[in-house]
Amino acid sequence: MLKGLIDWIDERIKIRELWNDFADRPSRAVELVLCARRVAALYFFPADAHGHFSRLVLRPTPDHAYASVKFIEEVAPFGSFVRGLHHWGASFMMVLVGLHMIRVFVFGSYKKPREIIWVLGVGSSPSSAFCLHRVPAPLGPEGILATVVGTNVAGTVPVVGGVLLRIVRGGTELGAFSLSRFFAIHTYILPWSLALLAGLHVFLLERAGAGGIWNAADRVPYKAEPLFPNQIFKDTIFIGMVFIALAVMAVLFPATLEPQADPTDSTYNPRPEWYFYFVFQMLKIFEGKLELLGTVILPNLGAAALLLVPFLDRSPERNPQNGNV
């Protein structure tokens, strides 16, 4: 019966041909530690699923946001576990994306003809934006104050700063419109934008071919093997190891839920997530008239430098035929 169903589908959409193109595609044989790119891409989907489970309960309003997160944490079955996976998964994604970008840079896989692929990768890499839009949801003091500081950065942009601040917050101050806006951006706009950019990134990589090896003089052909089942098996093993590690972290070190924010408490000292330390440190270093340098000029110069890497480095590609970096 199953074979008959597959035959029926194959007659209409050639599913066997699609599967053979995918499964038989040659892939360089790599060790588990080099699976970062595919694992980061694949883990996006369960990370997104964690958020959807929470979205079934979370109510992004000042009156109910904190209570709904507390319900997830203390009452909902496996709520604390799922929230912990979402929390630690964000850090995991940041580490994997960073390792992948470092590896691509070191091996020169951004070189011609992959300049556009690099630009798309840099554009889709700030998955930290997901976490930035997550912090105010529980209405804890850390989330509220961190969001105030973060959105104030938009207000420092010359000429259009005031308009940007109102757009981000939904007004001049944080309130009900801010929560609903952050919630919509985090659960709808950002996931689809990242999925689109990442999908285009992978599609163009397949079109251009994978990057080169360390040195053009060492043109030793890599061992190739079918993507399925060989490399998919290794990716699956690595994903399983990562999930077990995240599950242990979620159980032993659950995501914290601080007391509800008190607007009258001026003694609270917020601490951002580790991947936002550099932004807060820039705000401390560049104060007063120099604030614009730390909030706008230097970060944008850094982003521009990353985007221009393949156009500034015009040295020959290390190996256009072999490799899969």
Disulfide bonds with the S-S distance in Angstrom:
none
